[in-house]
Each structure stands twice: as C-alpha cells, then as structure tokens.
C-alpha cells in the first residue's frame, strides 16, 4: 500500500459503531396494581418453611423478626387468615365479655373531653379493633350524648384484610375497597350515616381532634428480648437445632438492637432480663404528638407491668398458654406491655416540641370501680329478663375486676395534651384518681 493511499484513507471521516447509542434494557409495561392478585393460598409455603429458609439464609432470627413473620405474613400470618377472638378462638377480650366495658370507656372519653372542648367534630381512632365490639358499645353511648353522623367519623388501623371485612360487616350498612392512591384502603358507612375508614398505618390517619383507643394492641407488637450476662447485655435469638426445631440461644456478641435499644433510661435498675418493642415506643410517641398537637385523648388498655418484669413472651392457643416456638402461625404471640417504657416515650424529652401528660398505669379493677361501673352493672342486672341472665352479667363483670383474672393483670394508661396539666391538677382525671368522698 503506497503512502498516498494511506493519507487519503486517514482524511475520510470515520463513524464508529461504538459511538451509536443502543438501549441496554428491554422496555416492559408496568403492571397495574389494581389487577395484581395474591398467590394461590394452596401454593403458599407454611410459616415454618418461611422461618427455616430465613434462618438458613441469614442465620438466627431476633424474637422481633420471628413475631413479625408469624403475625403478619400476608398469606399464613396468624391474624391474616381467620377470626381468632372469642370463645371459639385462642383468646377473649374485655369488650367480648361485657358490654359494660365499652360503655365505661365511652363515658370516660366524653367526660374528660368536656374539660377541654365540646369534642365535635370528632375522630374515633382504634388501633387493632378486633371484632369492633368496643366501637359498637361506644357508639351506642355517644348516641345518647347527642352525637350525630356528621359529628364524628371512625378510623380503624388494621393490617388484616380478614379482620377488616369482619369489622365492616359488623359496623357498616355498605362498604367497599378503595383506590390505592387514597390513604385508606377500605371505607364504609353505618346505618346512621357515620363514615368509617380503614388504614394499615397510624401515620395515614388524618391529624384532627381524636379519641385514640389501643385495647390489647401493644401486647402483640414485636419485641426484642435481652439478657444480662457477665459480658453485658446480650440478645436472645431463635435458631434451628439439629432436629430442625426452633430453639433459643444467646448471641455471643452485641447485636445492633443491644447497642441502639439497651441504654438509659430503658435499662434502669437491676433487671437481668429486658423486653423492648421499638414499634411500641414509636407508636406511643406518635399518639403523644398527635394528642398534644391536634387535640384529643389516648387510652391504652392491655396486659402489662410497670417495669418490674423481664420475661413475658408467650403464646395462647385455645385459651391456654403454650410454647411460642411450637407450631408458629397457629397461636397468638404476645408479651406483657412495659408501661414504664411507654411513659418514657410519650413524656417530655429534650428537644421534643410535643409531648403528653401521661397518667397511669392503674389496674383495670381500680379504673372500672373509680368510674362507678357497679352502678351501670346494677342497671344491667335490673333490666335482665331471667335469673340466668342476671347471673351471667354478674359473672362477666367479676371476670373483669377479679384480681386473679383480669382485674390486676390488665392496666390502663392515658395520654392528655400537655396544656391540660394545670387543669388536671384542679379537676382530677376520672379513673386515674380516687373520687373524693361526698360526705
């Protein structure tokens, strides 16, 4: 090749294929979320299979991770697939035992609200409404107090679609699923015209004056379990033994939850065991902020203690305590609420603009007796048609207040707006203070 040809070739414009841009991906149509369907339940793996796979892939689970899988798995979770409350279920709640319970709570909310405002319009927000029995009893009382459909609305925080449908059938004349763009995923309307909305997260509930009810809600929130060793606090984990059965073990080193959760004041005192629920602390803070910033009251009623217990994680099946690691998904997992931790989370803290005046905990038997529940009890007895009905009403009430049953183990805690502090000093809160003797 001669020199002239070489120079001629170099003088020509060269267009390289590599300079041409090509798409390195395939354009696909995005799925429509409104048409997506859950997988066939018959094809879904069991809870135990899910847990085993997670342990094999990631190592031992925290108790919080275990509880979260067992309780909220979309297809096999304990609360996702069946009605578990009542005599035919695994546990029974106070509203299912006696209508008096819900009526007394309604009177408490109404009376305490009158100390700050008229309470209209009103949002009633219940976290984990169960069978909606408490709300039905509460609405009956509010009707007597003159509340109409345009005065209030119901806002239910519920993650189980099964329980949502159950609640809707009990509360509403009409109900339906909603568009995914809305903050609530289900809505309905009662016979009297009261609007009802369902949410999967408290954060989505509108910020307005509200009554917040958390009855047997906090005890099912996932907890981390810790034990104090000679090397300091260590977390209790869940692993598989050689027979593929679940068992507990103590972490050899500090886990992340130990470093972030086990610190003052949560680890105060000489306790050797500790249970902490980050989710419970977060929701308590949310409730305190909402009550203080937008007005309202929050009432928490649950099995619990005031910081003196350490190992309360257990399971219930057919109203009996069973091993929480046996047959996961078939039993109700629960841990007693540490009310001392809720108090810390909701009370004034450095840098917090909003906080609550926290009252309690008080025992259920004390709360009901101070609210003059026996007066209402006598009315129900007098209106009973048969002696058998009268005895049932008496027995139901005794179950609520008997120290050996629910009277002492169940406790109440209330959150008020911080601005109510001076008012509560002048007018003591009902249920949380001993009424003065009129004589």
C-alpha positions in Angstrom: 0.0 0.0 0.0 1.5 3.4 -1.0 1.8 6.5 1.1 -0.7 8.4 -1.0 -3.5 5.8 -0.3 -2.8 5.8 3.4 -3.1 9.6 3.7 -6.3 9.6 1.6 -7.8 6.9 4.0 -7.0 9.0 7.1 -8.6 12.1 5.6 -12.0 10.5 5.3 -14.5 10.9 8.2 -14.8 7.8 10.3 -18.0 7.0 12.1 -17.6 4.3 14.7 -20.4 2.0 15.5 -19.5 2.2 19.2 -20.5 5.9 19.2 -24.0 5.0 18.2 -26.2 4.7 21.3 -28.2 1.4 21.8 -30.7 0.7 24.6 -29.2 -1.8 27.0 -32.6 -2.7 28.5 -35.9 -4.0 27.4 -39.0 -1.8 27.7 -41.8 -3.6 29.5 -45.2 -2.5 30.5 -45.5 -1.7 34.2 -48.1 -4.0 36.0 -51.4 -2.4 37.0 -51.5 -2.6 40.8 -55.3 -2.8 40.6 -55.1 -6.1 38.8 -52.4 -7.8 40.8 -53.6 -10.8 42.8 -52.2 -12.7 45.8 -50.7 -16.1 45.0 -52.8 -19.1 45.4 -53.0 -20.0 49.1 -52.6 -23.6 48.4 -49.2 -22.9 46.9 -48.0 -20.6 49.7 -45.2 -22.0 51.9 -46.0 -22.6 55.6 -44.9 -20.3 58.3 -42.4 -22.9 59.5 -40.9 -23.3 56.0 -40.5 -19.5 55.7 -38.8 -19.3 59.1 -36.4 -22.2 58.2 -35.5 -20.6 54.9 -34.7 -17.3 56.6 -32.6 -18.9 59.3 -30.6 -20.9 56.6 -30.0 -17.8 54.6 -29.4 -15.1 57.3 -28.7 -17.0 60.5 -30.7 -16.8 63.8 -33.7 -14.5 64.0 -34.4 -11.9 66.6 -37.6 -12.5 68.6 -39.0 -9.4 66.9 -38.3 -10.8 63.4 -39.9 -14.1 64.4 -43.0 -12.4 65.8 -43.3 -10.2 62.7 -43.3 -13.2 60.4 -45.7 -15.3 62.4 -48.2 -12.5 63.0 -48.2 -10.5 59.7 -47.2 -12.8 56.9 -49.6 -11.9 54.1 -50.9 -15.4 53.5 -50.1 -17.5 56.5 -49.9 -14.9 59.3 -51.8 -15.6 62.5 -54.1 -12.5 62.2 -54.3 -12.7 58.4 -56.3 -15.9 57.8 -59.0 -16.3 60.4 -61.0 -14.8 63.2 -59.1 -15.6 66.4 -61.0 -13.7 69.1 -63.8 -15.1 71.3 -64.8 -18.4 72.9 -64.0 -20.4 69.7 -60.7 -18.6 69.1 -57.5 -18.5 71.1 -58.3 -15.6 73.5 -61.1 -13.4 74.6 -61.1 -9.6 75.2 -62.9 -7.4 77.7 -65.5 -6.0 75.2 -66.5 -9.5 74.3 -67.0 -10.4 78.0 -69.3 -7.5 78.9 -70.9 -4.5 77.1 -70.2 -2.5 80.3 -66.6 -2.3 79.4 -67.1 -0.3 76.2 -69.8 1.8 77.8 -67.5 2.9 80.6 -64.7 3.8 78.2 -67.2 5.9 76.2 -68.2 7.8 79.4 -64.5 8.3 80.3 -63.7 9.8 76.9 -66.7 12.0 76.9 -66.3 13.3 80.5 -62.6 14.1 80.0 -63.2 15.8 76.7 -65.6 18.2 78.3 -62.7 19.6 80.3 -61.1 20.9 77.1 -63.8 21.4 74.5 -67.1 20.1 73.1 -65.4 17.4 71.2 -67.2 18.0 67.8 -66.3 17.2 65.1 -64.6 14.0 66.4 -62.5 11.3 65.0 -62.6 8.0 66.9 -59.4 6.1 66.1 -59.0 2.5 67.2 -55.7 0.5 66.8 -56.4 -3.2 66.2 -60.2 -3.0 66.6 -60.7 -6.8 66.8 -64.3 -7.7 66.3 -65.3 -4.0 66.6 -67.4 -4.8 69.6 -65.8 -2.0 71.6 -66.7 0.6 68.9 -70.3 -0.7 68.8 -70.7 -0.2 72.5 -69.0 3.2 72.4 -71.3 4.4 69.6 -74.4 3.4 71.5 -73.3 5.7 74.4 -72.4 8.6 72.1 -75.8 8.4 70.5 -77.3 9.0 74.0 -74.9 12.0 74.4 -76.4 13.6 71.2 -73.6 12.8 68.7 -75.0 12.6 65.1 -73.4 11.2 61.9 -71.9 14.5 60.9 -70.3 15.0 64.3 -67.9 12.0 64.1 -66.1 9.5 61.9 -64.4 6.2 62.6 -60.8 5.5 61.7 -59.6 1.9 62.1 -56.0 0.9 62.0 -56.0 -2.8 60.9 -53.4 -4.7 58.8 -55.5 -7.9 58.4 -57.9 -7.9 55.4 -59.7 -10.7 57.0 -60.4 -8.7 60.1 -61.2 -5.6 58.0 -64.0 -7.4 56.3 -65.3 -8.8 59.6 -65.3 -5.3 61.2 -67.0 -3.8 58.1 -69.8 -6.4 58.2 -70.5 -5.6 61.8 -70.2 -1.8 61.6 -71.4 -0.8 58.2 -74.5 -1.0 56.0 -72.3 -0.5 52.9 -68.6 -0.9 52.5 -66.0 -1.3 49.7 -62.3 -1.4 48.8 -60.8 1.9 47.7 -58.3 3.1 45.1 -54.7 2.6 46.0 -54.0 6.3 45.7 -56.0 7.0 48.8 -54.5 6.9 52.3 -57.2 4.4 53.5 -57.7 1.1 51.8 -61.3 0.4 52.8 -64.3 2.5 53.6 -67.9 2.1 54.7 -70.9 3.8 56.2 -73.0 2.8 59.2 -76.8 2.6 59.1 -76.9 6.0 60.7 -74.6 7.5 58.2 -71.3 7.6 60.1 -68.3 7.3 57.8 -65.8 4.5 58.5 -62.2 4.3 57.1 -59.6 1.6 57.4 -55.8 2.2 57.3 -52.7 -0.1 57.6 -50.7 2.6 59.4 -51.5 5.2 62.1 -49.4 7.7 60.2 -52.1 7.8 57.4 -54.9 8.8 59.7 -55.8 12.5 59.4 -54.4 14.8 62.0 -57.5 16.1 63.8 -59.1 16.1 67.2 -59.4 12.4 68.1 -60.0 9.8 70.7 -57.4 7.1 70.3 -58.1 3.6 71.6 -55.5 0.9 71.9 -57.1 -2.0 73.6 -55.0 -5.2 73.5 -52.9 -3.7 70.7 -49.4 -3.1 72.2 -49.0 -6.6 73.6 -48.8 -8.1 70.0 -46.2 -5.7 68.7 -42.8 -7.4 68.1 -40.3 -7.3 70.9 -36.5 -7.7 71.2 -35.5 -9.9 74.2 -32.3 -9.2 76.1 -30.5 -10.9 79.0 -27.7 -9.5 81.1 -24.6 -11.7 81.2 -21.1 -11.4 82.7 -20.1 -9.8 79.4 -23.0 -7.3 79.5 -26.4 -7.3 77.7 -26.9 -9.9 75.0 -29.9 -10.5 72.7 -31.9 -13.7 72.8 -32.1 -15.2 69.3 -34.1 -18.0 67.7 -32.3 -20.7 65.7 -32.8 -24.3 64.4 -31.5 -27.3 66.4 -30.1 -30.5 64.8 -33.7 -31.8 64.5 -34.9 -28.7 62.6 -36.8 -27.5 65.7 -36.8 -23.9 66.9 -34.8 -23.1 70.0 -33.5 -20.0 71.8 -29.8 -19.0 72.0 -27.9 -16.1 73.4 -25.9 -14.0 71.0 -22.2 -14.3 71.6 -21.6 -10.6 70.8 -23.5 -7.4 71.0 -26.2 -7.1 68.3 -27.3 -3.8 66.7 -30.5 -3.8 68.9 -28.4 -4.1 72.0 -26.4 -1.0 71.0 -29.4 1.1 70.0 -32.1 0.0 72.4 -30.5 -1.1 75.7 -29.5 2.2 77.1 -30.7 4.7 79.8 -33.4 5.0 80.9 -34.7 1.8 79.4 -32.1 -0.4 81.1 -32.5 1.3 84.5 -32.5 -0.7 87.7 -31.0 -4.1 88.4 -33.1 -6.1 85.9 -31.4 -9.2 84.4 -34.0 -9.6 81.6 -35.5 -7.0 79.3 -38.0 -6.8 76.6 -38.2 -3.8 74.3 -40.5 -3.1 71.4 -39.2 -0.3 69.1 -42.6 -0.2 67.3 -44.4 0.2 70.6 -42.2 3.1 71.6 -42.7 4.7 68.2 -46.5 4.4 68.3 -46.6 5.8 71.8 -44.6 8.8 70.6 -47.0 9.2 67.7 -50.0 9.2 69.9 -48.5 11.7 72.3 -47.5 14.0 69.5 -51.0 13.8 67.9 -52.8 14.4 71.1 -50.7 17.4 72.0 -50.5 19.0 68.6 -54.0 18.4 67.3 -56.0 17.7 70.5 -57.7 14.7 71.9 -57.1 11.8 74.3 -55.5 8.4 74.1 -56.4 5.4 76.2 -54.3 2.3 76.3 -55.6 -0.9 78.0 -53.5 -4.0 78.0 -51.9 -6.8 79.9 -48.8 -5.3 81.3 -46.5 -4.2 84.1 -44.6 -1.1 85.2 -41.1 -2.2 84.6 -40.8 -5.0 87.1 -41.0 -8.0 84.8 -38.4 -9.2 82.2 -39.5 -12.5 80.6 -43.2 -12.4 79.5 -43.0 -13.7 75.9 -45.6 -16.4 75.5 -48.3 -17.8 73.2 -52.0 -18.6 73.6 -53.9 -21.4 71.8 -57.5 -22.2 72.7 -57.2 -20.0 75.8 -54.2 -21.9 77.1 -50.6 -20.8 77.4 -48.3 -22.8 75.0 -44.7 -22.7 73.8 -44.4 -19.7 71.4 -41.9 -21.7 69.3 -44.2 -24.6 68.8 -46.5 -24.6 65.7 -45.8 -21.0 64.6 -48.8 -19.4 63.0 -51.4 -21.4 65.0 -51.1 -19.5 68.3 -51.3 -15.9 69.4 -47.9 -14.5 70.3 -47.8 -11.9 73.0 -45.7 -10.1 75.6 -46.8 -8.0 78.5 -46.6 -4.3 77.8 -43.9 -2.4 79.8 -45.9 0.7 80.6 -42.8 2.4 82.1 -41.3 2.4 78.6 -44.5 3.8 77.0 -44.4 6.6 79.7 -40.7 7.4 78.8 -41.6 7.5 75.0 -44.7 9.7 75.4 -43.5 12.1 78.1 -41.5 15.3 77.7 -37.9 14.7 76.4 -35.1 17.0 75.4 -35.7 18.7 72.0 -39.3 17.4 71.7 -41.9 20.1 70.9 -44.9 17.9 71.6 -45.4 15.5 74.4 -48.3 14.2 76.5 -49.3 14.3 80.2 -49.1 10.6 81.0 -51.4 9.1 83.6 -51.2 5.5 84.9 -50.9 2.7 84.7 -53.7 1.7 87.0 -55.2 -1.7 87.4 -58.4 -2.4 85.4 -60.4 -3.2 88.6 -59.4 0.2 90.0 -60.2 2.0 86.8 -63.7 0.5 86.5 -64.5 0.9 90.2 -63.5 4.5 90.1 -65.7 5.0 87.1 -68.7 3.8 89.1 -69.0 0.7 86.9 -71.1 -1.1 89.6 -73.8 1.5 89.1 -74.1 0.5 85.5 -73.8 -3.1 86.4 -76.9 -2.8 88.6 -78.9 -1.3 85.8 -78.0 -4.2 83.5 -78.9 -6.7 86.2 -82.3 -4.9 86.9 -83.1 -5.0 83.2 -82.2 -8.6 82.7 -85.2 -10.8 82.0 -84.2 -14.0 83.7 -82.2 -15.1 86.7 -79.8 -16.9 84.4 -79.2 -13.7 82.5 -78.6 -11.8 85.8 -76.0 -14.4 86.9 -74.2 -14.2 83.5 -74.0 -10.4 83.8 -72.6 -10.6 87.3 -70.1 -13.3 86.3 -68.9 -11.3 83.3 -68.2 -8.2 85.5 -66.4 -10.2 88.1 -64.1 -11.6 85.4 -63.2 -8.0 84.5 -62.4 -6.9 88.1 -61.4 -10.2 89.9 -57.7 -9.8 90.9 -57.0 -13.4 90.0 -58.4 -13.0 86.5 -58.3 -9.7 84.6 -58.6 -7.2 87.4 -54.9 -6.8 88.2 -53.1 -8.0 85.1 -55.0 -5.6 82.9 -53.9 -2.0 83.2 -54.9 1.4 81.8 -52.8 4.4 80.7 -53.9 7.7 79.4 -52.3 10.5 77.3 -53.6 14.1 77.6 -52.3 17.2 75.7 -49.5 18.9 77.7 -51.7 22.0 78.0 -54.1 20.0 80.2 -51.5 19.7 83.1 -52.8 22.6 85.2 -56.5 21.7 84.5 -55.9 18.1 85.7 -54.4 19.4 88.9 -57.7 21.3 89.6 -60.1 18.6 88.2 -58.6 15.2 88.8 -58.9 12.7 85.9 -61.6 10.1 86.1 -60.5 6.6 86.6 -56.9 7.5 87.5 -57.6 9.2 90.8 -59.7 8.2 93.8 -63.0 10.1 93.9 -63.4 12.3 96.9 -66.0 11.2 99.4 -69.0 13.4 99.1 -69.7 13.0 102.8 
